[in-house]
Every structure is written in structure tokens, then in C-alpha cells.
Amino acid sequence: MRRREFVISAGAAMSAVTALSSSLGAALAQEGPEAEPEPAAEPEAAAEPAEQPAPKPFGFEDVAEMARELAANAYEYRDAELVGSFANLSYDQYRGIRFRRDRDPWAGSRDFALDLLPPGAIFHEPVDISLVDDGVVIPVRFDPHMFDFNPAQFPDGVDYETLGNMGWSGFRLRAPLNRPDVMDEIAVFQGASYFRAVARGTLYGLSARGLAIGTGSAEGEEFPLFRGFWIHKPGPQDRSVLVHALLDSRSVSGAFEFRITPGAETVFDTRVALFPRQDMRNAGIAPLTSMYWFGPTDRSRVDDYRPAVHDSDGLQMLTGGEQRLWRVLSGHSTLQVSAFMDNDPLGFGLAQRARDFESYKDAEARYEKRPSAWIAPQDNWGKGTVTLVEIPVENEFNDNIVSFWQPADTLLKGNRYDFNYILTFAAEVPDSAPISRVIETMSGRAVNNVNARTYIVDFDLGLFGSDDPVPQLRASAGRIGHSYLLRLPEQGRMRLAFEYLPEGAKLADLSAVLNGPNGPLSETWIARWTRE
């Protein structure tokens, strides 16, 4: 079992002190009117006062109790009226508001820094932020003086008196990630329950979320909100930042704990307790959100100078039965939802495998530097599905890929549901099993058959011996045509090529695995074909 902190709030400590005072007062009141003095007794040694236990510091179970109480009542949406210099901001104006580094609550620390983020633009729900110092909670009141406003974006200046208490929109953590003398951004929590992080040598790309509800459903999606954060000040020897968060939504409330450790892999040791307000059949646990516009499988519908544009190119899975799956992402003209049934999954995540500049040729976005993200459950999650949602897009400016774990059983109103997992942001998914992985997938119309489509799947050649593996190919509809294997030693690739013939199908899931005498030598490649 992993080490955890079970602690209660400073407010609870004050309640204990109040209760103690009340007890003493009641005891004194029971003495009644003044009585005749009794004969003096022999003097006794003065009794040592009983030492009261120190109050426990604020922790996860305090937030869980708040979430339980919230879930017992009707949901109340909170919104702030953005006024003055925070009202009707354009994208550039919002970016022109910067947190003042001299107002950092952790100023002087060489290991971590904290930025508080302003409201404005799309960020209008107020977020409460408190600091926790040595277990004591210190609420941070919104103060517009903690920001610098770029004069180019605010030529008329700022009227601080009209700005009021609109609430924060989130926060950003910094640490010396790439250089010891630079406080790089390592994570940002802002907007609904979204948060992003980077590892050493990577740039912001895909996002994580606290919870997904109804993603891809006909009823529409519900977006829970982190309405409060408690950010613990790291000690001099700490290499992690502890954050607690309170989530609230129409369907559910929840408590979250993130122990964030930056580095070559930036790790979120995560603990969740959910309290449904109503029965939930569409909850997405540990959701990840990314962007995929096009790549080598679907360039025909895009007129762009770049070979590919995406933050992630596949969904990687490690099932409870230790089967390794790679579901390549694709651009579709209609919404696609894929569900991979499993029992006690060992891991899943959205990965960016193409890691060279030539794969994208974008000198500004630098998609080759976007991190992958991996979810590793730390307890048994039971039966359910790893779900992938692919939403049609026409550009690179909107996230359209979502993955999450959906429990098979309904989350029932009035119950508590706990999930523990480790979320890792890194260039590569943390799975070093000796099995060949897919390097690249390409697709196009077959040369000799206008009714067929050619697929090229390149596997890492390094783990194959002198004997060629045996490909096993399947299609859920239509059929697989001619196929062959080709070794490309200079490129380090084992190429599997095959034709797919739809034969009237509108949708098909294709799969391929390379087998040896004793079983799979590669992960299982999966792709979804749809008729445009």
C-alpha cells in the first residue's frame, strides 16, 4: 500500500477547542450557588494539566467530507460577473495579464514557485484557492494588484477599485525542470476540471481532467468544475507538491489529491473519492483529452504543407490480462466511440510516438515535443471499458480526442467510490516490456483496386530474430486482401502491408499482430475505418 496522509482541517481543530471550552463551562455551571466552606484539606501536589493533542493538519478526508455534504444537497452553479478590466477580454488581452513574480506565496524557494491565475475570456467560474502551510489553511482572497497588465493591451490603464472579488481561475506550478536556474512551468490547473503538465524536454500538449461525464453521448456532455484548491507549501526537502481539490457538478461531487513530482517523468500520484448526486452510468474515470487533426493515415481530406498535425497519435493500452494494444487515431467525418472491454486494467493512455521534426515540419507548434500521458491504476477497478471518443474537426485549435475508464456498474447515488491511480506525463509511455511496438501507420487508396485501401503498419524491427513472424489480420466487416511482410533494416522497421476491401461496409475495426512460435511478438495494432 502506498503512503498516504490522513489528516483533518484547522477548522476542525478550532471546533475541538470550542467543544472543550463548552465542556469546561458546563462543568462550572453545575457547581451551583455558593456553599458553606468545608474544612481545609491537607495540601496536595498540584496536578499537571493534561496535554491536549495537537490538531491534525488539513488533508484528503476533509475535502471528502466537504464533497459528501455537497452531494447531499442540490447542485448550485457558481458564476462570477466579470467587470472592469476583466470583462470582454480578447485572447491577446487575456494573455496580457501576468501574475507578478514578487507576489509568489513561495518566494525565495529554489525548488517550486506558484502563480495564481486571473479570471477573464472563457474563464468566468470563480475558483477558491487556499494555501496550506504546516497543516494550517490560509485562504487567498482575490486581489487584482497581484497582476501586471500589459500597457499595449490596456492603454487606458486599470481601474482596480471596480474589480472586486471575482475569484481566481486556477493556478500554475513552476520548478527548475530543464535548467537549475530557470523556474519552468510544470503544471497548470485552469478551466472546468482540466489540467496540463509537462516533463523535461516536452511542451504543453494534451490535458487531463478530474472527471468526464457523458462524453460522446446523445444526451450531451456535463463538465464538472474544480471549485476549490488547497495547495500545500513544500518543505525544504520536498520534491513534490501536494494539492487537494474539491470537484462539483450537477451529477456528482468529489475530492481529489494530487502529489505532483516533476522530472524526466512528471508524476501525479492521484487519489479520488466520488459522491454521486444521482445514479451515474456515464462517468469517465481518469480522462485524458487531446487533439488529432490528420496524419499519414488520412491526409487526402486536408490541404496543408505539414505531413501531420496532432498532439497524440494513438491510444495505448495494457489490459488486465497483460495484452498490449495500440489503437491508432484517425480523422473521421462523424463522431466515433470505441469501447475496449477489460477487467482490472493495468494501464492506458494517449501517446505521441512520432518524435522527429520531419514527421510534422512545424517550427512553431513543435508537435514532436508534445508529451504522452499514462494512467496506471493502483487498485482493482473491476469490469468496465477503456473508452475512446474521436470527434470530427476541421483545424488544430480544438481538442477532439478523449479517453477514459468507464465502470461497468452504475455509480449509485449516496455511495462513495474511491479510485487511486498514477498519472505520468512523459515523452514515452512508462512501459519497457520487450515487445515490438508500432512506429507508424500509413494508408491510402490501393494502386490496383479502386475499391480497396492499402494499409502500411511499421513495427520496431529490433526485437525480431532471423525468422519472420506470422501476421494475424482481422476485420470486423469487409475482408482483408493481399498482405506481406518486408524487413527494412536501414530504417529499423518490420513493415506489414495489406489491402482492406470494405465490400459495402460503412465501418470496420481492423487489427493486426505479429506472432512467433510461443505467442505475440508485437503489440496488437487496431484501426477504425469509416466510409467518408
C-alpha positions as CSV (number, residue, x, y, z in Angstrom):
1,M,0.0,0.0,0.0
2,R,1.3,3.4,-0.9
3,R,2.0,6.0,1.8
4,R,-0.9,8.4,2.3
5,E,-1.7,11.3,4.6
6,F,-4.9,11.1,6.6
7,V,-5.4,14.5,8.2
8,I,-8.2,17.0,9.2
9,S,-8.6,20.7,8.9
10,A,-7.5,23.6,11.0
11,G,-11.2,24.4,11.1
12,A,-11.9,21.0,12.7
13,A,-9.2,21.8,15.3
14,M,-11.0,25.1,16.2
15,S,-14.2,23.1,16.6
16,A,-12.4,20.8,19.0
17,V,-11.2,23.8,21.0
18,T,-14.7,25.3,21.1
19,A,-16.1,22.0,22.3
20,L,-13.5,21.8,25.0
21,S,-14.4,25.3,26.2
22,S,-18.1,24.5,26.2
23,S,-17.5,21.4,28.3
24,L,-15.5,23.3,30.9
25,G,-18.2,26.0,31.0
26,A,-20.9,23.3,31.6
27,A,-18.9,21.8,34.4
28,L,-18.5,25.1,36.1
29,A,-22.2,25.8,35.8
30,Q,-23.1,22.6,37.6
31,E,-21.4,23.8,40.8
32,G,-24.5,25.7,41.7
33,P,-24.8,28.5,44.4
34,E,-22.0,29.3,46.8
35,A,-21.9,26.7,49.6
36,E,-20.6,26.7,53.1
37,P,-16.8,26.4,53.1
38,E,-15.6,23.0,54.0
39,P,-12.6,22.4,56.3
40,A,-9.4,22.9,54.5
41,A,-7.9,19.6,53.3
42,E,-4.3,18.7,53.6
43,P,-2.4,20.4,50.7
44,E,-1.7,18.1,47.7
45,A,0.8,18.4,45.0
46,A,-0.6,20.4,42.1
47,A,-1.8,18.2,39.2
48,E,-0.1,18.6,35.9
49,P,-2.6,19.9,33.3
50,A,-3.5,17.3,30.7
51,E,-1.7,17.9,27.5
52,Q,-4.2,18.3,24.6
53,P,-3.3,16.5,21.4
54,A,-2.2,18.8,18.6
55,P,-4.8,19.3,15.9
56,K,-4.2,17.2,12.8
57,P,-3.3,19.1,9.6
58,F,-5.7,19.6,6.7
59,G,-5.9,16.7,4.3
60,F,-7.8,14.5,1.8
61,E,-10.6,13.3,4.2
62,D,-11.5,16.9,5.0
63,V,-12.2,17.5,1.3
64,A,-14.0,14.2,1.0
65,E,-16.3,15.3,3.8
66,M,-17.0,18.6,2.0
67,A,-17.8,16.6,-1.2
68,R,-20.1,14.3,0.7
69,E,-22.0,17.2,2.2
70,L,-22.3,19.0,-1.2
71,A,-23.6,15.8,-2.8
72,A,-26.3,15.6,-0.1
73,N,-27.8,18.9,-1.4
74,A,-29.0,20.3,-4.7
75,Y,-26.2,21.5,-7.1
76,E,-25.7,25.3,-7.1
77,Y,-23.9,26.6,-10.2
78,R,-21.4,29.4,-9.4
79,D,-20.6,32.1,-11.8
80,A,-18.8,35.5,-11.5
81,E,-19.8,38.7,-13.3
82,L,-16.6,39.8,-15.0
83,V,-16.3,43.6,-14.8
84,G,-13.9,46.4,-15.5
85,S,-10.5,45.3,-17.0
86,F,-11.5,41.6,-16.8
87,A,-14.7,42.0,-18.9
88,N,-15.0,41.1,-22.6
89,L,-11.3,40.2,-23.0
90,S,-9.9,39.1,-26.3
91,Y,-7.3,36.2,-26.4
92,D,-4.4,38.7,-26.6
93,Q,-5.8,40.9,-23.8
94,Y,-6.1,37.9,-21.5
95,R,-2.6,36.8,-22.3
96,G,-1.5,40.4,-21.4
97,I,-2.4,39.9,-17.7
98,R,0.5,38.3,-15.9
99,F,1.0,37.2,-12.3
100,R,3.6,39.3,-10.5
101,R,6.5,37.1,-9.6
102,D,7.1,39.2,-6.5
103,R,3.7,38.2,-5.2
104,D,4.6,34.5,-5.3
105,P,3.5,33.0,-1.9
106,W,6.6,30.7,-2.0
107,A,9.0,33.5,-3.0
108,G,12.5,32.5,-2.0
109,S,12.1,28.8,-2.6
110,R,14.7,27.3,-5.0
111,D,12.5,24.3,-5.7
112,F,9.0,25.4,-6.5
113,A,7.0,28.6,-7.5
114,L,3.3,29.3,-7.6
115,D,1.3,31.6,-9.9
116,L,-2.3,32.5,-9.3
117,L,-4.3,32.9,-12.5
118,P,-6.8,35.7,-13.3
119,P,-10.4,35.4,-14.5
120,G,-11.4,36.6,-18.0
121,A,-12.1,35.3,-21.5
122,I,-13.5,31.8,-21.2
123,F,-12.6,31.5,-17.5
124,H,-15.5,33.0,-15.6
125,E,-16.3,30.4,-12.9
126,P,-14.8,31.6,-9.6
127,V,-12.3,29.2,-8.0
128,D,-11.4,29.4,-4.4
129,I,-7.7,28.9,-3.6
130,S,-6.2,28.3,-0.2
131,L,-2.6,27.8,0.8
132,V,-1.7,25.1,3.4
133,D,1.3,25.9,5.5
134,D,2.4,23.3,8.0
135,G,-1.1,21.9,8.0
136,V,-2.9,25.3,8.6
137,V,-5.3,26.5,5.9
138,I,-4.8,30.1,4.7
139,P,-7.5,31.3,2.2
140,V,-6.1,33.6,-0.5
141,R,-8.5,36.4,-1.4
142,F,-8.7,37.6,-5.0
143,D,-6.5,40.7,-5.4
144,P,-6.1,42.3,-8.9
145,H,-3.0,44.1,-7.6
146,M,-1.2,40.7,-7.9
147,F,-1.2,41.1,-11.7
148,D,0.7,43.2,-14.2
149,F,-1.5,44.4,-17.1
150,N,0.4,44.9,-20.4
151,P,0.0,48.6,-21.4
152,A,-0.2,47.6,-25.1
153,Q,-3.4,45.6,-24.3
154,F,-4.7,48.0,-21.6
155,P,-3.8,51.5,-23.0
156,D,-6.4,53.2,-20.7
157,G,-4.9,51.7,-17.6
158,V,-6.7,49.6,-14.9
159,D,-9.4,50.7,-12.5
160,Y,-8.5,48.5,-9.5
161,E,-11.4,49.9,-7.4
162,T,-14.1,48.4,-9.6
163,L,-12.7,44.9,-9.9
164,G,-14.0,43.4,-6.6
165,N,-13.7,39.8,-5.6
166,M,-14.3,37.8,-8.8
167,G,-12.3,34.8,-7.7
168,W,-9.3,33.1,-9.3
169,S,-9.5,31.0,-12.4
170,G,-6.8,28.5,-11.4
171,F,-3.1,28.3,-10.7
172,R,0.3,27.3,-12.2
173,L,3.2,25.4,-10.7
174,R,6.8,26.0,-11.6
175,A,10.1,24.2,-10.9
176,P,13.6,24.1,-12.3
177,L,12.7,21.3,-14.8
178,N,15.2,21.8,-17.6
179,R,17.8,24.1,-16.1
180,P,18.6,24.7,-12.4
181,D,18.4,28.5,-12.8
182,V,15.0,28.7,-14.5
183,M,11.6,28.1,-13.0
184,D,9.8,26.3,-15.8
185,E,6.1,25.8,-15.9
186,I,5.4,22.2,-14.9
187,A,1.6,22.1,-14.5
188,V,-1.5,24.3,-14.8
189,F,-5.0,23.8,-13.4
190,Q,-7.5,26.0,-15.2
191,G,-10.9,25.7,-16.7
192,A,-13.6,23.2,-15.5
193,S,-11.6,20.2,-14.2
194,Y,-8.8,20.4,-16.8
195,F,-5.1,20.4,-16.0
196,R,-2.0,20.0,-18.1
197,A,1.6,19.2,-17.3
198,V,5.0,18.8,-19.0
199,A,8.0,16.6,-18.4
200,R,11.6,17.5,-19.0
201,G,12.2,18.4,-22.7
202,T,8.5,18.5,-23.6
203,L,6.0,21.3,-24.3
204,Y,2.3,21.6,-23.3
205,G,0.0,19.4,-25.4
206,L,-2.7,17.0,-24.2
207,S,-4.7,17.6,-21.0
208,A,-6.0,15.5,-18.1
209,R,-9.3,16.1,-16.3
210,G,-10.7,15.3,-13.0
211,L,-13.8,13.6,-14.4
212,A,-15.7,13.1,-17.7
213,I,-19.5,12.8,-17.7
214,G,-21.5,11.9,-20.8
215,T,-18.6,12.4,-23.3
216,G,-19.8,11.4,-26.8
217,S,-23.3,10.6,-25.5
218,A,-26.6,11.7,-27.2
219,E,-27.6,13.5,-24.0
220,G,-24.6,15.8,-24.2
221,E,-21.6,16.3,-22.0
222,E,-21.5,17.6,-18.5
223,F,-18.4,19.5,-17.4
224,P,-17.6,19.2,-13.7
225,L,-15.7,22.1,-12.1
226,F,-12.8,22.2,-9.6
227,R,-14.4,24.8,-7.4
228,G,-11.7,24.9,-4.7
229,F,-8.0,24.1,-4.3
230,W,-5.7,23.6,-1.2
231,I,-2.1,23.9,-2.3
232,H,0.4,22.7,0.3
233,K,3.6,24.6,0.7
234,P,6.5,22.2,0.1
235,G,9.1,21.8,2.8
236,P,12.8,22.4,2.1
237,Q,13.5,18.7,1.4
238,D,10.2,18.0,-0.5
239,R,10.5,17.1,-4.2
240,S,6.7,17.1,-4.7
241,V,3.8,19.5,-4.3
242,L,0.7,18.2,-2.6
243,V,-2.6,19.6,-4.0
244,H,-6.2,18.9,-2.8
245,A,-9.2,19.8,-4.9
246,L,-13.0,19.9,-4.5
247,L,-15.0,18.9,-7.6
248,D,-18.6,19.7,-8.1
249,S,-21.2,19.2,-10.8
250,R,-24.9,18.6,-11.3
251,S,-24.4,14.8,-11.1
252,V,-21.6,14.4,-8.6
253,S,-19.2,15.9,-6.1
254,G,-15.7,14.6,-5.4
255,A,-12.4,15.0,-3.5
256,F,-9.1,14.8,-5.3
257,E,-5.5,14.5,-4.1
258,F,-2.5,15.1,-6.4
259,R,1.0,14.6,-5.3
260,I,3.0,16.2,-8.2
261,T,6.6,15.3,-8.8
262,P,8.3,17.0,-11.8
263,G,11.2,15.5,-13.7
264,A,12.0,13.4,-16.8
265,E,8.6,11.9,-16.0
266,T,6.2,14.3,-14.3
267,V,4.1,12.1,-12.0
268,F,0.7,12.8,-10.4
269,D,0.1,10.3,-7.6
270,T,-3.7,10.6,-7.6
271,R,-6.5,9.8,-5.2
272,V,-10.2,10.3,-5.9
273,A,-13.4,9.9,-3.9
274,L,-16.7,10.5,-5.7
275,F,-20.1,11.1,-4.2
276,P,-22.9,10.8,-6.9
277,R,-26.0,13.1,-6.5
278,Q,-27.8,10.7,-8.9
279,D,-27.2,7.3,-10.4
280,M,-24.4,7.6,-13.0
281,R,-24.0,5.3,-15.9
282,N,-21.7,7.5,-18.0
283,A,-18.9,8.5,-15.6
284,G,-15.4,8.6,-17.2
285,I,-12.6,8.0,-14.7
286,A,-9.1,9.4,-15.2
287,P,-10.0,11.1,-18.5
288,L,-7.4,12.4,-21.0
289,T,-8.1,15.0,-23.7
290,S,-6.0,15.6,-26.8
291,M,-6.1,16.8,-30.4
292,Y,-5.8,14.8,-33.6
293,W,-6.4,16.6,-37.0
294,F,-4.6,14.5,-39.6
295,G,-1.7,12.2,-40.1
296,P,-0.3,9.6,-42.6
297,T,-3.5,7.6,-42.5
298,D,-5.9,10.4,-43.6
299,R,-4.1,13.2,-45.5
300,S,-6.4,13.1,-48.5
301,R,-9.0,15.3,-46.9
302,V,-6.6,18.1,-45.8
303,D,-4.7,20.7,-47.8
304,D,-1.8,21.5,-45.6
305,Y,2.0,21.7,-46.0
306,R,2.7,19.6,-42.9
307,P,2.8,15.8,-43.0
308,A,0.8,15.5,-39.7
309,V,-0.8,17.7,-37.1
310,H,-1.7,16.1,-33.7
311,D,-0.9,16.1,-30.0
312,S,-1.3,12.3,-29.8
313,D,-1.3,9.7,-32.5
314,G,-2.7,6.7,-30.6
315,L,-4.4,5.1,-27.6
316,Q,-2.0,2.7,-25.8
317,M,-3.5,0.0,-23.5
318,L,-2.2,-2.7,-21.2
319,T,-5.1,-4.9,-20.3
320,G,-5.7,-6.8,-17.1
321,G,-4.6,-9.9,-19.0
322,E,-1.3,-8.2,-19.9
323,Q,-2.2,-7.8,-23.6
324,R,-0.7,-4.7,-25.2
325,L,-2.9,-2.8,-27.6
326,W,-2.2,0.2,-29.9
327,R,-5.3,1.9,-31.3
328,V,-4.1,4.4,-33.9
329,L,-6.1,7.6,-34.0
330,S,-7.8,8.8,-37.2
331,G,-9.7,11.7,-38.5
332,H,-13.4,10.9,-39.2
333,S,-16.3,12.8,-40.7
334,T,-18.6,11.5,-38.0
335,L,-18.4,11.0,-34.2
336,Q,-16.7,7.7,-33.4
337,V,-16.9,6.0,-30.0
338,S,-14.8,2.8,-29.4
339,A,-15.0,0.8,-26.2
340,F,-12.4,-1.9,-25.2
341,M,-13.8,-4.2,-22.5
342,D,-11.5,-5.1,-19.7
343,N,-11.3,-6.3,-16.1
344,D,-8.8,-4.5,-13.7
345,P,-6.8,-2.7,-16.4
346,L,-3.1,-2.3,-15.8
347,G,-2.8,1.0,-17.8
348,F,-3.9,3.1,-20.7
349,G,-3.0,6.5,-22.1
350,L,-2.8,8.8,-25.1
351,A,0.7,8.7,-26.7
352,Q,2.7,10.8,-29.2
353,R,5.1,8.3,-30.8
354,A,6.3,10.3,-33.8
355,R,9.3,12.1,-32.2
356,D,11.2,13.7,-35.0
357,F,10.8,17.1,-36.6
358,E,10.3,15.7,-40.1
359,S,7.1,14.0,-39.0
360,Y,5.4,17.4,-38.7
361,K,7.8,20.1,-40.1
362,D,6.1,22.7,-37.9
363,A,8.7,25.0,-36.4
364,E,6.2,26.9,-34.2
365,A,3.9,24.2,-32.7
366,R,6.7,21.6,-32.4
367,Y,4.3,18.7,-32.2
368,E,7.2,16.3,-31.8
369,K,7.8,17.7,-28.3
370,R,4.2,17.1,-27.0
371,P,4.1,14.7,-24.0
372,S,2.3,11.4,-23.8
373,A,0.2,10.6,-20.7
374,W,-0.3,7.2,-19.0
375,I,-2.8,6.1,-16.4
376,A,-1.7,3.3,-14.1
377,P,-4.5,2.1,-11.7
378,Q,-3.2,1.4,-8.2
379,D,-6.1,-0.7,-7.1
380,N,-8.7,-3.1,-8.7
381,W,-11.1,-1.2,-10.9
382,G,-13.2,-4.2,-11.7
383,K,-15.1,-4.6,-15.0
384,G,-15.6,-1.8,-17.5
385,T,-14.2,-0.3,-20.7
386,V,-11.4,1.9,-21.8
387,T,-13.4,4.3,-24.0
388,L,-12.1,6.3,-26.9
389,V,-14.1,9.2,-28.4
390,E,-13.0,10.8,-31.7
391,I,-14.8,14.0,-32.7
392,P,-14.6,15.5,-36.2
393,V,-12.6,18.7,-36.5
394,E,-11.5,21.0,-39.3
395,N,-8.5,22.5,-37.7
396,E,-5.9,22.1,-34.9
397,F,-7.4,24.5,-32.5
398,N,-9.9,22.3,-30.7
399,D,-9.3,19.2,-28.6
400,N,-11.3,16.3,-30.2
401,I,-9.9,13.1,-28.6
402,V,-11.0,11.8,-25.2
403,S,-10.1,8.6,-23.4
404,F,-11.2,7.4,-20.0
405,W,-12.2,4.3,-17.9
406,Q,-15.9,3.7,-17.7
407,P,-17.0,1.3,-14.9
408,A,-19.4,-1.4,-16.0
409,D,-21.5,-0.9,-12.8
410,T,-23.6,2.2,-12.2
411,L,-22.3,4.6,-9.6
412,L,-25.2,4.8,-7.2
413,K,-26.5,8.0,-5.5
414,G,-25.5,8.2,-1.9
415,N,-22.5,5.9,-2.1
416,R,-18.8,6.7,-2.0
417,Y,-16.5,5.5,-4.8
418,D,-12.7,5.6,-4.5
419,F,-10.1,5.4,-7.3
420,N,-6.4,5.5,-7.0
421,Y,-4.0,5.9,-9.9
422,I,-0.7,7.3,-11.1
423,L,-0.8,9.7,-14.0
424,T,2.5,10.2,-15.8
425,F,3.4,12.9,-18.3
426,A,6.5,11.9,-20.3
427,A,7.9,11.7,-23.8
428,E,7.4,7.9,-23.8
429,V,4.8,5.8,-22.0
430,P,6.5,4.1,-19.0
431,D,6.2,0.5,-20.3
432,S,9.5,-1.2,-21.2
433,A,8.2,-4.7,-21.8
434,P,10.3,-6.5,-24.5
435,I,7.7,-6.5,-27.3
436,S,7.7,-4.8,-30.7
437,R,5.7,-1.6,-30.9
438,V,4.1,0.2,-33.8
439,I,6.3,3.0,-35.1
440,E,4.0,4.4,-37.8
441,T,0.7,3.8,-39.7
442,M,0.1,4.9,-43.2
443,S,-2.9,4.4,-45.5
444,G,-4.1,5.3,-49.0
445,R,-6.2,4.1,-51.9
446,A,-4.9,0.8,-53.3
447,V,-3.0,1.2,-56.6
448,N,-4.5,-1.8,-58.4
449,N,-8.0,-1.7,-56.9
450,V,-10.1,1.5,-56.6
451,N,-12.4,-0.4,-54.2
452,A,-9.6,-1.3,-51.8
453,R,-7.5,0.6,-49.3
454,T,-3.8,-0.1,-48.6
455,Y,-2.5,0.0,-45.0
456,I,1.2,0.1,-44.1
457,V,2.0,-0.7,-40.4
458,D,5.6,-0.4,-39.4
459,F,6.8,-2.2,-36.3
460,D,10.1,-1.8,-34.5
461,L,12.4,-4.3,-36.1
462,G,14.9,-4.6,-33.2
463,L,13.1,-7.3,-31.3
464,F,12.7,-9.8,-34.1
465,G,15.2,-12.6,-34.8
466,S,16.2,-14.0,-38.1
467,D,12.8,-15.8,-38.6
468,D,10.0,-13.7,-39.8
469,P,6.9,-13.5,-37.6
470,V,3.5,-14.6,-38.8
471,P,1.0,-11.8,-39.2
472,Q,-2.6,-12.3,-37.9
473,L,-5.0,-9.9,-39.5
474,R,-8.7,-9.4,-38.8
475,A,-11.5,-7.1,-40.0
476,S,-14.9,-6.7,-38.2
477,A,-16.6,-6.1,-41.6
478,G,-15.5,-6.5,-45.2
479,R,-12.3,-8.6,-45.7
480,I,-8.5,-8.4,-45.7
481,G,-6.9,-8.8,-49.1
482,H,-3.3,-9.4,-50.1
483,S,-0.8,-8.9,-47.3
484,Y,3.0,-9.3,-47.0
485,L,6.0,-8.6,-44.6
486,L,9.1,-6.6,-45.5
487,R,12.2,-6.0,-43.4
488,L,13.7,-2.5,-43.7
489,P,17.0,-2.9,-41.7
490,E,18.3,0.6,-42.5
491,Q,15.1,2.1,-41.1
492,G,14.9,-0.4,-38.3
493,R,11.4,-1.4,-39.3
494,M,9.4,-4.5,-39.9
495,R,6.7,-3.5,-42.5
496,L,3.3,-5.1,-42.6
497,A,1.3,-4.2,-45.7
498,F,-2.2,-5.3,-46.6
499,E,-5.3,-4.4,-48.5
500,Y,-8.7,-3.9,-47.0
501,L,-11.8,-4.3,-49.1
502,P,-15.0,-2.8,-47.4
503,E,-17.4,-4.8,-49.6
504,G,-20.3,-2.5,-48.7
505,A,-19.4,-1.9,-45.1
506,K,-19.7,1.6,-43.6
507,L,-17.4,1.0,-40.6
508,A,-14.9,-1.6,-39.7
509,D,-12.3,-2.2,-36.9
510,L,-9.1,-3.7,-38.3
511,S,-6.4,-5.4,-36.2
512,A,-3.0,-7.0,-36.8
513,V,-0.4,-8.7,-34.6
514,L,2.9,-10.4,-35.4
515,N,3.1,-13.8,-33.8
516,G,6.1,-16.1,-33.1
517,P,6.1,-19.8,-32.1
518,N,5.2,-19.0,-28.5
519,G,2.7,-16.2,-29.0
520,P,2.7,-12.5,-29.8
521,L,6.0,-10.8,-30.6
522,S,4.3,-7.4,-31.1
523,E,1.5,-5.3,-29.6
524,T,-1.8,-5.6,-31.3
525,W,-2.4,-2.8,-33.8
526,I,-6.0,-1.6,-34.1
527,A,-7.5,1.0,-36.5
528,R,-11.1,2.1,-37.3
529,W,-12.0,2.6,-41.0
530,T,-15.1,4.6,-41.9
531,R,-16.6,5.4,-45.2
532,E,-16.3,9.1,-45.9
